[in-house]
Amino acid sequence: MHRAVAVDAALDLRPFVRYLQSRAMPHHITEESGNLVVWARSETEAQLIAGLFAKWQSDQLDIPVGTEGTAAVPMFSGKTLLQNLLSAAWLAPVSVLLIVVCLLVALISDLGADPMAVRGLFFPDLRQLGLFDSPRVFLQTLTPALLHFGAVHLVFNLLWLWYFGRMIEPVLGWWRMLALVLLTAFGGNMAQYLWAGNGMFGGMSGVVYGLLGFIWMWQTLQPQSVLRLPTAMITVFLVALVLMGVLASGMIATAAHLGGLVSGMLAGLALGAWRRHR
């Protein structure tokens, strides 16, 4: 994907979007921290859309009658749902895949009520096994992120995974997003295992905090980037982390949150510094 246009969310893009639709020009719109971003499939199409947008802003674009005015109320249909799913998969394939896998694991384990059904996903006992004894042992240091215990736990994590994932993935690309998820999952899970001394935990929360930490450090080093979060949101997450550690450390894998956060921050510092140097 290639970024074509980024504008303030206060601008009504509907006439321009309907113009693109009338010309059958493939595009996708995302919202990133108060900005609307128009994406194209290629650099050539991105340049074309950017040129059309400039003409629209200077009243040089001839928008046919009927593309202005109030947007029609979309009708729900199977085709619309499929189009939305395909659009989401195109925008953030790693995030969508993770959400699907977590939902499947939740279904198999009855939302964590049947842990024996997914016992192979728990963190391995490193007191008896070496971290690199086999690929399976190392893989099991990552898989606890796929486990969730209860509907609230599952929905909360997946909503935030999608929120942060659809911000990061179009900017970094799918393979960097995948590397970031693996790093934060490992960092969060390892921190929780070292803290608790057992592998009976799970959840995507460490990854969620890792994505938050990545964006936090990224926007610090790349202040002009559209990949950024409001300071108030970051503060709320950090305060929540402290409160969880103080009030519910026995029920919540707080160390996984902290380990994921630190891992994501280190990744954001490293990649942000590299991009800044370039």
C-alpha positions in Angstrom: 0.0 0.0 0.0 1.1 3.6 -0.7 0.0 6.7 1.2 -1.7 9.1 -1.2 -3.2 11.8 1.0 -3.3 12.6 4.7 -5.6 15.4 5.9 -7.2 16.6 9.1 -10.2 14.5 10.1 -12.4 17.6 10.2 -12.3 17.8 6.4 -15.3 16.2 4.8 -13.8 13.8 2.3 -17.1 12.3 1.2 -17.4 14.2 -2.1 -13.9 13.3 -3.1 -14.3 9.7 -2.1 -17.5 9.4 -4.1 -15.6 10.9 -7.0 -12.9 8.2 -6.7 -15.6 5.6 -6.5 -17.3 6.9 -9.6 -14.0 6.6 -11.5 -13.5 3.0 -10.1 -10.2 4.0 -8.5 -9.2 1.5 -5.8 -8.4 3.2 -2.5 -8.8 2.8 1.2 -9.4 5.3 4.0 -8.0 5.0 7.6 -8.2 7.3 10.6 -4.9 7.9 12.4 -4.9 10.1 15.5 -7.1 12.9 14.1 -6.0 12.5 10.5 -7.7 10.8 7.5 -5.3 8.9 5.3 -6.1 7.8 1.7 -4.2 4.7 0.6 -3.6 3.4 -2.9 -2.3 0.1 -4.3 0.7 1.5 -6.1 2.9 4.6 -6.1 1.5 5.5 -9.5 -2.1 5.4 -8.2 -1.1 7.3 -5.1 0.4 10.1 -7.1 -2.8 10.2 -9.3 -5.0 10.4 -6.3 -2.8 13.1 -4.7 -3.1 15.1 -7.9 -6.8 14.8 -8.0 -7.1 15.8 -4.4 -5.0 18.9 -5.0 -7.4 19.8 -7.9 -10.4 19.2 -5.7 -9.0 21.5 -3.0 -8.4 24.2 -5.6 -11.9 23.8 -7.2 -10.4 22.5 -10.4 -11.9 19.0 -10.2 -15.1 18.5 -12.1 -17.2 16.5 -9.8 -20.3 15.2 -11.6 -23.8 16.2 -10.3 -25.0 13.6 -7.8 -21.6 13.0 -6.1 -22.2 16.0 -3.7 -24.7 16.1 -0.9 -25.6 13.7 1.8 -24.2 10.2 1.6 -26.6 7.4 1.1 -27.2 5.1 4.1 -25.3 1.9 3.4 -27.4 -1.3 3.3 -26.0 -4.3 5.2 -25.4 -7.3 3.0 -23.2 -10.3 2.8 -21.4 -8.6 -0.1 -20.7 -5.5 2.0 -19.4 -7.6 4.9 -17.1 -9.6 2.6 -15.8 -6.3 1.1 -15.1 -4.9 4.5 -13.3 -8.1 5.6 -11.2 -8.1 2.4 -10.4 -4.4 2.8 -9.3 -5.0 6.4 -7.2 -8.0 5.4 -5.5 -5.8 2.7 -4.9 -3.0 5.2 -3.5 -5.0 8.1 -3.2 -8.7 7.2 -1.1 -9.7 10.3 -3.5 -8.0 12.7 -6.5 -9.7 11.0 -4.8 -13.1 11.1 -4.0 -12.8 14.8 -7.6 -11.9 15.6 -8.9 -14.9 13.7 -6.4 -17.2 15.4 -7.3 -15.9 18.8 -11.0 -16.4 18.1 -10.4 -20.0 17.0 -8.4 -20.7 20.1 -11.1 -19.2 22.2 -13.7 -21.4 20.5 -11.6 -24.6 20.9 -10.9 -23.8 24.6 -14.4 -22.6 25.4 -13.0 -19.2 26.3 -10.4 -20.7 28.5 -12.8 -22.9 30.5 -11.2 -26.1 28.9 -7.4 -25.4 29.2 -6.6 -29.0 28.5 -7.8 -28.5 24.9 -5.1 -26.0 24.3 -2.5 -27.1 26.9 0.2 -27.1 24.2 0.0 -23.3 24.0 1.0 -22.6 27.6 4.5 -21.3 28.3 7.1 -24.2 28.6 8.8 -25.1 31.9 12.3 -23.8 31.3 13.5 -25.3 34.5 13.3 -28.7 32.8 13.6 -27.6 29.1 16.2 -25.4 27.4 14.9 -22.4 25.5 16.4 -23.7 22.3 16.1 -27.5 22.9 13.7 -27.7 20.0 11.7 -25.3 17.8 8.5 -26.3 19.6 9.9 -25.2 23.0 10.8 -21.7 21.6 7.4 -21.5 19.8 5.6 -22.1 23.1 7.2 -19.0 24.5 5.1 -17.1 22.0 1.8 -19.0 21.9 0.4 -17.9 25.4 -0.5 -14.6 23.7 -3.2 -16.5 21.8 -4.9 -17.7 25.0 -7.8 -15.8 26.6 -9.9 -16.5 29.7 -13.4 -15.1 29.4 -15.2 -13.0 26.8 -14.2 -9.6 28.3 -10.5 -10.6 28.3 -10.8 -11.6 24.6 -12.8 -8.7 23.3 -10.8 -6.1 25.1 -7.5 -7.4 23.8 -8.6 -7.9 20.2 -10.2 -4.5 20.0 -7.0 -2.8 21.0 -4.9 -5.2 18.8 -7.0 -4.0 15.8 -6.9 -0.3 16.9 -3.1 -0.3 17.2 -2.4 -2.8 14.4 -4.3 -0.9 11.7 -2.2 2.2 12.6 1.2 0.5 12.6 0.9 -2.1 9.8 0.2 0.3 6.9 3.2 2.4 8.0 5.7 -0.4 8.7 4.5 -3.2 6.4 3.3 -6.6 7.3 6.7 -8.3 7.9 7.9 -5.6 10.4 4.5 -5.8 12.1 4.9 -9.5 12.4 8.4 -9.1 13.8 7.1 -6.6 16.3 4.3 -8.9 17.5 6.7 -11.8 17.9 9.2 -9.6 19.9 6.5 -8.2 22.2 4.9 -11.5 22.7 8.2 -13.1 23.7 9.2 -10.2 25.9 5.8 -10.1 27.7 5.5 -13.9 28.1 9.1 -14.3 29.3 8.7 -11.5 31.9 5.6 -13.1 33.2 7.2 -16.6 33.4 10.2 -15.2 35.3 8.0 -13.3 37.7 5.4 -16.0 38.4 7.5 -19.1 38.0 4.9 -21.0 36.0 3.5 -21.0 32.5 -0.3 -20.9 33.4 -1.1 -17.5 31.9 -2.2 -16.1 28.6 -3.5 -13.1 26.7 -2.6 -10.6 24.0 -2.2 -7.8 26.6 1.6 -7.9 26.5 1.5 -7.4 22.7 -1.1 -4.6 23.0 1.1 -2.8 25.5 4.1 -3.5 23.2 2.4 -1.8 20.3 1.5 1.1 22.5 5.2 1.4 23.6 6.4 1.2 20.0 4.1 4.0 18.8 5.1 6.1 21.9 8.8 5.9 21.1 8.3 6.1 17.4 6.4 9.4 17.6 9.1 10.8 20.0 11.8 10.2 17.4 9.5 10.8 14.4 7.4 13.8 15.4 6.2 14.5 11.8 4.9 10.9 11.3 1.2 10.2 11.2 1.8 7.2 13.4 1.1 8.8 16.7 -1.2 8.6 19.8 -2.6 11.4 22.0 -0.5 11.9 25.1 -3.6 11.4 27.2 -4.2 7.9 25.8 -0.6 6.9 26.6 -1.0 8.3 30.1 -4.2 6.3 30.7 -2.6 3.1 29.7 0.4 3.7 31.9 -1.8 4.6 34.9 -3.9 1.5 34.3 -0.7 -0.6 34.3 0.3 0.8 37.7 -3.2 0.2 39.1 -3.3 -3.3 37.8 0.1 -4.0 39.5 -1.1 -2.5 42.8 -4.7 -3.7 43.0 -4.9 -6.9 41.0 -1.4 -8.3 40.6 -2.6 -11.8 41.7 -5.4 -12.0 39.0 -3.7 -10.2 36.1 -0.4 -11.0 34.4 1.0 -7.5 35.1 4.6 -8.6 34.3 3.5 -9.6 30.8 2.1 -6.1 30.3 5.3 -4.5 31.5 7.5 -6.9 29.5 5.6 -6.2 26.4 5.7 -2.5 26.9 9.4 -2.4 27.4 10.0 -4.7 24.4 7.8 -2.4 22.2 9.6 0.7 23.5 13.0 -0.7 22.6 11.8 -1.7 19.2 10.3 1.8 18.6 13.6 3.4 19.8 15.7 1.2 17.5 13.6 1.5 14.4 12.7 5.1 14.9 16.4 6.0 15.4 17.3 4.1 12.2 14.6 5.8 10.2 15.7 9.2 11.6 19.3 8.5 10.7 18.3 7.6 7.1 
